[in-house]
Every structure is written in structure tokens, then in C-alpha cells.
Amino acid sequence: MITQGKWEAANKGKGFDMNNMRHIFIKTDKFTIGRIDGYKDGKSCGHDAISMDEAVNNAALIAEAGTIYNETGFTPKQLAEQKTDLLSTLRYAVQFIDNAPSRKFIEQAIADAEKN
């Protein structure tokens, strides 16, 4: 089981602390699930670190994955596997469609889905 509800990435504070760091929280309306630290210019005490933009993007991706799981009951990996299986089945089934407009429509849908 994971934390229920819509997950979101919340950027607390407008400035950076003395280490040029800002916290990005992953939370629901009730709980803080985690935190990613972003650093100004991607540096922390002279070492490479996650930049602020990268931290915000990572937190948003984690929040979206949690929300998707709560909405569907599937992890993003499970949904990707289902997509692959469904496309395979559709590619097989389309060969049996004689109606040209329908076949073209389905083939275009397959091509569009394979782009992502």
C-alpha cells in the first residue's frame, strides 16, 4: 500500500538557504511523502548536486507516478507493459480488418501510440 490521495510537488520558500539549497516536498493534502533538495547552479559545497530545475522536475515525476498509481491501481511500469501488450494485440488484430478506412484509422492510432 502507498499513501492515498493526489500527490503533488510543492516548492517551499522563495530563497535559498546558506548552502544554496531549497527543498521540494512531495505531499498529499495530509502527508509529506518525501523531499528532494535542489541547489542553486547545481553545486553544493563545491560538489556536483541536483540543480533546482532538476529537483523540481524529479519531484513532479514522483508525484505524478504516485497519483497515477492511486487513480489506476497500476505503477507506471505496469501501465507501460500493458501498453506494449495492447499494441501487440492490436497490430495482430488489424490484419483481419477488411474495411480500408477503419484499418487506416487503427494503423494511425498504433503509429501515434508507438511514438510515445
C-alpha positions in Angstrom: 0.0 0.0 0.0 1.1 3.5 -0.7 0.0 6.9 0.6 -3.5 7.5 -0.8 -4.7 10.7 -2.5 -3.4 13.1 -5.1 0.4 13.6 -4.8 2.0 16.9 -5.7 5.4 18.6 -5.7 5.4 21.7 -3.5 8.3 24.2 -3.7 8.5 25.7 -0.2 10.2 29.1 0.1 11.5 31.6 -2.5 15.1 31.9 -1.5 18.0 29.5 -1.0 19.4 28.7 2.4 23.1 29.2 3.3 24.1 26.1 1.3 22.3 27.5 -1.8 19.7 24.7 -1.3 15.9 24.7 -1.5 13.5 21.8 -0.5 10.9 20.4 -2.9 8.4 18.4 -1.0 6.3 15.6 -2.4 3.0 15.6 -0.5 -0.7 14.9 -0.3 -3.3 17.1 1.4 -2.5 15.2 4.7 1.1 13.9 4.5 4.6 14.8 3.4 5.8 11.8 1.5 9.4 12.9 0.7 11.8 15.7 -0.1 14.2 16.4 -2.8 16.8 19.1 -2.3 17.6 21.4 -5.2 20.7 23.5 -5.4 21.4 26.9 -7.0 23.6 26.3 -10.0 23.7 22.6 -9.3 26.5 22.9 -6.8 26.7 22.0 -3.0 29.9 22.8 -1.1 31.9 22.7 -4.3 30.5 19.3 -5.4 28.0 18.5 -8.2 24.5 18.3 -6.9 21.0 18.4 -8.4 20.0 21.7 -9.8 16.8 23.4 -8.7 15.2 22.8 -12.1 16.1 19.1 -12.0 14.9 18.8 -8.4 11.5 20.3 -9.3 11.2 18.0 -12.4 12.1 14.9 -10.4 9.6 15.8 -7.6 6.9 16.4 -10.2 7.6 13.0 -11.8 7.5 11.2 -8.5 4.2 13.0 -7.5 2.7 12.1 -10.9 3.7 8.4 -10.5 2.0 8.2 -7.1 -1.1 9.9 -8.3 -1.3 7.6 -11.3 -1.0 4.6 -9.0 -3.8 5.8 -6.8 -6.0 6.6 -9.8 -5.4 3.3 -11.7 -4.0 0.8 -9.2 -1.0 0.3 -11.6 2.5 1.5 -11.4 3.8 3.5 -14.4 5.9 0.4 -15.3 2.8 -1.8 -15.3 1.0 0.6 -17.5 3.9 0.7 -19.9 3.8 -3.1 -20.1 0.1 -3.1 -20.7 0.5 -0.6 -23.5 3.1 -2.9 -25.1 0.8 -5.9 -24.8 -2.2 -4.0 -26.1 -0.3 -2.6 -29.1 0.9 -6.1 -29.9 -2.6 -7.4 -29.8 -3.9 -4.5 -32.0 -1.1 -5.0 -34.6 -2.2 -8.6 -34.8 -5.9 -7.9 -35.0 -5.7 -5.1 -37.6 -4.6 -7.6 -40.3 -8.1 -9.1 -40.1 -9.9 -5.8 -40.8 -11.0 -5.5 -44.5 -12.6 -2.1 -44.2 -9.9 0.3 -45.5 -10.9 3.4 -43.6 -11.2 1.5 -40.3 -7.9 -0.2 -41.0 -6.2 3.1 -41.8 -7.6 4.7 -38.6 -6.3 1.8 -36.4 -2.9 1.8 -38.1 -2.6 5.5 -37.4 -3.6 5.0 -33.8 -0.9 2.4 -33.4 1.7 4.6 -35.0 0.8 7.5 -32.7 0.9 5.3 -29.6 4.3 3.9 -30.6 5.8 7.5 -30.8 5.5 7.8 -27.1 
